[in-house]
Each structure stands twice: as C-alpha cells, then as structure tokens.
Amino acid sequence: MAALPLASIRILSLALNLPGPAALMRCRRMGATCTKLEPPAGDPMRHYNPGAYAELHEGITVRTVDLKTDAGQAAVHEELARTDVLLTSFRPSALRKLGLDWPQLQARHPSLSQVAIVGGPGEAAEIPGHDLTYLAEHGLVTGTDLPATLFADMAGSLMASEAVLQAALLRASDPGAPGRYLEIALSDAAGYVALPRRWGLTQPTGSVGGAHAGYRVYPCKDGRVAVAALEPHFAAALCAAAGVERQDMRAMFEPGTHDAIARFLQSRTRTELDALAAEKDIPLHTLAD
C-alpha cells in the first residue's frame, strides 16, 4: 500500500483556477483531508474546462461560501478552527479585506499554517500576471507560439504541495509551535523551471538545446521522431544504426553528424524506428505530424 504522508493533515483551500487546485489534488493523493470553499460564482475552471475541474477535485469536499458576508466569514472560521493548513491564491490586499491575511489568521488560529500562492514574491505579489507572463519574464517564451503547457502554474503547484509537506514536518517536529506562513510565487516557479535555459543547457548551443545530434526532433518518413541519445553509449548506438563513423563525443556536435543522422531518420518510417529503438536500445519516441 502506498505511503500517505499527509494522512493526518486537514487542508482548507480558497484557491481557484489551476495552481491551487493542482496542489490540493496532490495533497489529497498524499492522504490529506481536503475541503475547498468556492464563491457563489464557482471556480472559473469548472466553466472553461469541466473535465479538468472534475479531475482536480476528485475526493475533495467542495462548499459554496460567500466570504464577503457574515455567514461566509462564520463558515470559513469554523472550518479554520479544525484546519492544519490553509491554501490561498489571493493577492495579499484581497486577503486583508476579507480579514484573512496572515497577522489576523495567526492571532485567531495560532496553530494554523498558511501556504499562499501569489504571482510574484514580496511586494510583487500585488502585480497582475499569469503563467504566460511569468514564463516570458524568465526567457521561456521564444517565439509567438504559446508554450506547450502551463509550466509556471504546474511547477508552482508542486512547490505549494511541497510547502504543505514542509508545514506538516515542522508541526510534527514541534507540535506546540505556532503555525507557519509559506509563500509560493509563480514567477519564482517559472524561474526554477528556467534554470536549465539560464545555464545554457537548452540554448541552441547547448547539449539539450539542439547542438548535440543525438538530442533533437527530426522528421522521419511519415512523421517525426524525438531522439534522446545523449549519453555516449546511446549516441554510439544511434550512430552505428545510421552508419555514422565518429571518433569521440565531439563528433555529435559537428554539422556532418547532424546531417547524416537526419538523412537516416528521414528515410525510415515510424514503425521501423520504433523497432530499431527496441532492438538497439536507443531512446526515441516517434510522433505523427
């Protein structure tokens, strides 16, 4: 049976859209008892992608509460009285207006911890933004095409679930200690995802940015093939299959090697390349156009 490290933890979420619900989903899968309070209008995700909303909230108790009313305030504090970690995704100014900023929460619920998902760290938490702007800030938007997924949101959700684990570990090590405030900035999450690019690894001159002939996406006879023959033994197997002679790893960065491997892959079908990968132990994955 899988270990459930959050089995004794109760989480209350006020977080909408994607990063907060994704973090809550992970925490629920780690055994946490999860409740979410939504405004009368509901979570926007429910409206623009019901399937995603359903998966994100599986096993989570969802209640409708208007935090701007006395009844809503009574309901949220009733929940907080039996909660270990509060998960939020409001701007700090919005939490203050609702009486749910950290100083007020700590005074009323001293054992409660809060994981606050914000856009930017510190004062930048008040600046509006979304996944796309955070990725652009860190050099991860390289053309006019949208990124393939929501990297900052999903990385932020991982960091938020990690922060819940951190709060649980700190509480277990000192049960009588007051709760902790842990801030997760989505712009910082984008910066973390962007580290390989900042280091040069995924730049066009980097080993996993296209400079290495064994780590690229090539056209094949009836589609495309993602090749990840980066380590020397994988690169050697790819070169042997393509009939490429090479003296050392430096050859993988030479134009002639790129051209020879490209010609070989272009001449093979997806079925042939899948068989080659299995036979020669070459890491590749074929794709339809």
LINSULJO-V668536 format. One line per field, one symbol per residue. ss: DSSP state (@ for helix, = for strand, . for the rest). psi: psi as a letter, one per 40 degrees, with the letter a starting at -180 (. if undefined). burial: + if it has 16 or more other ideal C-beta (glycine too) atoms within 10 Angstrom, else -. Layout:
# LINSULJO-V668536
ss = ???
psi = ???
burial = ???
This chain:
# LINSULJO-V668536
ss = .........====.....@@@@@@@@@@@...======.....@@@@@.@@@@@@@....====.....@@@@@@@@@@@....====...@@@@@@....@@@@@@@....======...@@@@@....@@@@@@@.............@@@@@@@@@@@@@@@@@@@@@@@.......=====@@@@@@@@.@@@@........@@@@@...======..======...@@@@@@@@@@@......@@@@@.@@@@@@@@@@@@...@@@@@@@@@@@...====..
psi = hiigefdehhhhhehibdddddddddddeeeihhihhiideihddddegdddddddehehhhihhheeiddddddddddddfidhhhifiiddddddeffidddddddgdehihhhhidiibdeeehiiidddddddffeheaeiiidagdddddddddddddddddddddddgdeiiiihhhhhddddddddeddddeedeideidfeedheegihiiadfbihhhfgdiddddddddddefhhidadddeeiddddddddddddeiiddddddddddefhhihiii.
burial = ----++--+-++++++++++++++++++-+-+++++++----+-++------+--++--+----+-+----++-++--++--++++++++++--+--+-+++--++--+--+++++++++----+---+-+++++-++-+---------++++++++++++-++++++--+-------+++++++++++++-++--+----++--++-+-++++++-+-+---++-++++---++++++-++-+-+-----+----++-+++-++--+-+--+--++----+++-+---
